[in-house]
Amino acid sequence: MFQRKPLKKHTSNILAKFDSLTLRDAFYALKNYAEYYALPSPAYQVFNRALVVDTIVDTDANEMRVKLNLDLECIHGPLERLMHTSAKGKYVLKRICVDGVDLQPARIEMGVTIYEYQCIPPIKRGKRARVETTLEYDMMGKAFEDHFYYISCIYPSGVLEYRIRFVGARTPKKIGYSVHSNTLTVVDKSLEWDCGTQSARLFTSNPMLNHYYKINWQW
């Protein structure tokens, strides 16, 4: 026979794990979690509980600074390395720093530069870790026209939050985002613009796996 209080406690723990208010909200995440991890050999090594991205665009200096805060859980460990990729485009990556350590390019594959960060000590199975990454870019192109920034969801994730703020003399007339896979665009929407703080915010629970979010703005 179930006891009321322990059952409520276990339920609240499940909701907290997936950042949900009700079981209905958590159902999709629970289904995916079981599909990806409830196997003898899990399909993915980590679960991203939350990814928070803060971006500051300096329109006077033609620079962009991105801070990524990752709250991850190691499902199949130990986790020894984390990777970051950077492709050639309208941004030139000047510096990447993970938890205070500057990274150097590890290798280049198909035109994409790969950076690796060694986890010391390795993150053990069932343990959580918080990783902070800072990236500094020079922005290329005349007047930043039709610029965009990609966020890839290559691991199952609980929450994705993206915040962008503009400093300098100019601000964009339009800012939005779209969600893409390798074959199609899933959604294309505008972001709410806060004139007081010159910023916009995207928040979504359980972002789609193997899709990327394209944040775009126009002047």
PENORGI-V988496 format. One record per residue. PHI is phi in radians with two decimals (NA if undefined). OMEGA is omega in degrees with one decimal (999 if undefined). D_CENTER is the distance of its C-alpha to the mean C-alpha in Angstrom with 2 decimals. Layout:
<<PHI:OMEGA:D_CENTER> <PHI:OMEGA:D_CENTER>>
This chain:
<<NA:-178.3:42.16> <-1.34:173.1:38.86> <-1.63:-172.5:38.85> <-1.09:-174.4:37.30> <-1.18:177.3:35.66> <-1.07:179.7:34.02> <-1.13:178.4:32.71> <-1.13:179.8:31.17> <-1.14:179.3:29.65> <-1.11:179.5:28.10> <-1.12:-179.7:26.80> <-1.14:177.6:25.23> <-1.15:178.3:23.55> <-1.13:179.8:22.05> <-1.09:-179.5:20.83> <-1.14:-178.9:19.31> <-1.08:-177.1:17.45> <-1.88:176.0:15.72> <0.90:-178.7:15.61> <-2.11:179.1:18.33> <-1.67:-179.5:21.66> <-2.30:177.8:23.75> <-1.10:177.6:24.13> <-1.08:178.8:23.92> <-1.16:-175.9:20.41> <-1.52:-171.7:19.50> <-1.05:-178.4:21.49> <-1.09:179.7:18.92> <-1.15:178.4:16.53> <-1.11:179.7:19.71> <-1.08:179.7:20.87> <-1.15:-179.1:17.82> <-1.06:178.8:17.75> <-1.16:-178.6:21.43> <-1.15:-174.7:21.14> <-1.48:-168.3:18.60> <-2.10:-175.7:19.97> <-1.47:179.9:23.53> <-2.30:177.3:25.16> <-0.96:175.2:27.22> <-2.10:-176.2:24.75> <-0.99:-178.8:21.20> <-1.24:-179.6:19.35> <-2.29:-176.3:16.16> <-1.43:-175.7:16.32> <-2.28:171.1:13.43> <-2.09:179.2:11.93> <-1.46:180.0:8.56> <-1.11:179.0:10.25> <-2.74:172.8:7.66> <-2.20:-179.5:4.33> <-2.01:-176.7:6.07> <-2.05:175.8:6.25> <-1.97:-177.2:10.01> <-2.14:174.7:11.81> <-2.12:179.0:15.60> <-1.87:178.8:17.68> <-1.70:-175.6:21.25> <-1.34:177.2:23.49> <-1.47:-177.9:26.52> <-1.60:-177.0:25.30> <0.99:-178.3:23.22> <-2.29:176.0:20.30> <-2.39:179.2:16.60> <-2.13:-176.7:14.86> <-2.11:175.5:11.11> <-2.10:179.1:10.16> <-1.91:175.2:6.99> <-1.92:-175.6:8.07> <-1.95:174.7:7.32> <-1.92:-173.1:9.98> <-2.05:176.2:11.01> <-2.17:-179.7:14.34> <-1.43:-178.9:16.42> <-1.61:-178.3:18.22> <-2.22:-170.4:20.27> <-1.91:0.5:21.08> <-1.41:177.5:21.67> <-1.64:-173.6:18.37> <-1.82:-175.9:19.67> <-2.44:170.7:17.18> <-2.09:-177.6:13.56> <-2.14:171.9:12.98> <-2.37:-179.3:11.39> <-2.05:178.7:12.87> <-2.49:-179.5:14.30> <-1.85:176.9:16.63> <-1.19:179.7:19.56> <3.11:-177.3:19.48> <-1.43:177.9:19.73> <-2.13:172.3:17.95> <-2.02:-178.7:19.51> <-1.30:-179.8:17.45> <-1.56:-173.2:19.90> <-2.71:172.1:18.32> <-2.31:-175.0:15.51> <-2.31:179.3:15.93> <-2.05:-179.2:14.51> <0.87:176.2:16.19> <1.49:-178.8:18.97> <-1.91:176.2:19.64> <-1.29:-178.8:19.77> <-1.77:174.1:18.90> <-1.97:179.8:21.15> <-0.99:178.5:20.64> <-1.54:179.8:21.45> <-2.94:177.6:22.35> <-2.16:179.1:22.07> <-2.24:177.4:21.86> <0.92:177.5:22.71> <1.40:-179.5:21.97> <-1.87:178.2:18.48> <-1.49:-177.0:18.39> <-1.96:175.8:16.90> <-1.95:-179.4:16.39> <-2.15:177.5:16.85> <-2.14:-178.9:16.68> <-1.54:179.7:19.28> <-1.42:179.9:18.78> <-2.15:-7.0:22.12> <-1.29:176.2:23.25> <-1.01:-179.9:21.41> <-1.42:-174.9:19.39> <-1.39:179.4:21.83> <-1.03:179.2:21.53> <1.49:-178.7:20.81> <-1.70:177.5:19.55> <-1.85:177.3:16.44> <-2.60:174.6:14.94> <-1.99:-176.8:12.87> <-2.19:178.5:11.63> <-1.96:179.8:11.39> <-2.10:176.9:10.88> <-2.02:179.8:12.68> <-2.19:178.7:13.17> <-2.11:-175.3:16.26> <-2.17:160.5:17.26> <-1.64:-179.0:20.58> <-1.69:-176.0:20.41> <-1.79:176.7:23.02> <1.74:-177.8:25.08> <-1.17:174.7:27.71> <1.00:176.3:26.66> <1.06:-170.8:22.93> <-1.04:175.4:23.99> <0.91:179.8:21.48> <-1.44:-179.6:18.54> <-2.70:-179.4:15.01> <-2.45:-175.5:11.53> <-1.79:170.3:9.33> <-2.15:-177.8:5.69> <-1.65:177.0:6.65> <-1.94:-177.4:6.65> <-1.65:175.2:9.38> <-2.16:173.9:9.65> <-0.97:-174.6:10.68> <-2.34:177.7:8.49> <-1.52:-175.7:10.27> <-2.40:170.4:8.49> <-2.10:176.6:5.76> <-2.24:-179.3:7.32> <-2.17:178.3:7.67> <-2.17:179.8:10.99> <-2.31:-179.3:13.17> <-2.36:-179.0:16.71> <-1.93:175.0:19.56> <-2.17:-178.3:22.40> <2.14:-172.2:25.61> <-1.32:-174.0:28.41> <-2.06:175.0:26.62> <-2.29:-177.2:24.01> <-1.24:176.4:22.82> <-1.52:-177.9:24.89> <-2.65:176.5:22.15> <-2.50:-177.7:18.38> <-2.77:177.4:16.53> <-2.63:174.1:13.94> <-2.45:-179.0:14.50> <-2.00:-173.2:13.07> <-2.26:163.7:14.52> <-2.02:-180.0:15.59> <-1.23:-171.7:18.00> <-2.07:-175.4:20.90> <-2.70:172.8:20.27> <-1.62:-175.8:18.55> <-1.45:-175.9:17.82> <-2.64:178.2:17.59> <-2.48:-173.7:18.17> <-2.39:174.9:18.19> <-1.62:174.7:18.75> <-1.80:178.7:16.96> <-1.24:-176.1:19.33> <-1.76:177.5:20.48> <-1.75:-176.8:21.81> <-1.16:-177.7:24.78> <-1.14:-178.0:25.52> <-1.77:-177.8:22.34> <0.93:-174.6:21.56> <-2.51:175.8:18.00> <-2.48:-174.5:15.91> <-2.51:173.4:13.19> <-2.09:177.7:11.14> <-2.37:178.5:10.77> <-2.58:175.0:10.75> <-1.65:178.3:11.61> <0.90:179.2:11.35> <-1.02:-173.3:9.35> <-1.15:-177.1:11.53> <-1.23:179.9:11.48> <1.02:171.6:12.07> <-2.11:174.6:11.25> <-2.24:-179.3:9.39> <-1.73:-178.9:9.04> <-1.85:176.5:11.51> <-1.59:-175.9:12.04> <-2.27:176.1:15.73> <-2.53:-179.6:18.55> <-2.27:-177.8:22.28> <-1.75:999:25.04>>
